[in-house]
């Protein structure tokens, strides 16, 4: 399964270390793409779109500023047009119980 993680750093809630923890956890379910960690492309925007097109599901990490981000809005809109499965998870809940939520998602998609 290819997993695309959608997020913003602009509100200061997410850090590179938290994203690394998210990456590590989600990697047990498939190939994860997190722009900050994985995008070494010369055309970073094109790479994001390519990864979004290839993914099987989109995980939106919600923080206070998530839906203020134009890139997050674009990624979600494109995900809907491509009929991707979208799972929205509040960062605080992720830190407490992501395993239970994602396990439910994985089992319900089989």
SVG drawing of the C-alpha trace seen along z (x, -y; Angstrom):
<svg xmlns="http://www.w3.org/2000/svg" viewBox="-15 -30 32 38">
<polyline fill="none" stroke="black" stroke-width="0.4" points="0.0,0.0 1.3,-3.5 0.5,-6.0 0.7,-9.8 0.9,-12.0 -0.7,-15.4 0.2,-18.0 1.4,-21.6 4.4,-22.8 3.2,-26.4 1.5,-26.4 4.5,-24.9 2.7,-21.9 4.4,-19.3 8.2,-18.9 10.6,-16.9 11.0,-14.5 7.3,-13.9 7.1,-13.3 9.9,-10.8 7.8,-9.0 4.7,-9.1 6.8,-7.7 8.2,-4.9 4.8,-3.9 3.0,-4.0 5.9,-2.2 4.7,1.1 1.6,0.8 3.3,-0.1 5.4,-2.6 5.1,-6.1 5.6,-9.5 6.2,-12.5 7.3,-15.5 9.8,-16.9 11.5,-13.5 11.3,-12.0 11.3,-14.7 14.7,-15.3 13.4,-16.2 14.5,-19.3 10.8,-19.9 9.4,-19.3 5.8,-20.3 5.7,-17.8 7.0,-15.1 4.3,-15.7 1.6,-15.5 3.2,-12.3 3.2,-10.6 -0.4,-11.7 -1.4,-10.1 0.4,-6.9 -0.9,-6.5 -3.6,-4.2 -4.6,-6.3 -4.0,-9.8 -3.5,-10.4 -4.3,-14.0 -2.5,-15.0 -4.8,-17.7 -3.4,-20.6 -4.8,-24.1 -3.4,-25.3 -3.9,-22.3 -6.9,-23.6 -5.4,-27.1 -2.6,-25.7 -3.2,-26.1 -1.1,-23.0 -3.2,-20.9 -6.3,-22.1 -4.9,-21.3 -3.8,-17.8 -7.2,-17.0 -9.0,-18.3 -6.9,-16.2 -7.3,-13.2 -11.1,-13.5 -10.9,-13.9 -8.8,-10.8 -11.1,-9.0 -8.4,-8.2 -9.3,-7.0 -8.7,-9.9 -8.2,-9.4 -8.1,-12.5 -6.4,-12.2 -5.8,-14.9 -2.2,-15.1 -3.0,-14.8 -5.0,-11.7 -2.3,-10.3 0.2,-10.7 -2.1,-8.8 -3.9,-6.2 -2.8,-6.0 -2.3,-2.3 -6.0,-1.6 -7.3,-4.0 -5.1,-2.9 -5.7,0.8 -9.4,0.2 -8.9,-1.5 -6.7,1.3 -9.2,4.0 -12.2,2.1 -10.5,1.7 -10.0,5.4"/>
</svg>
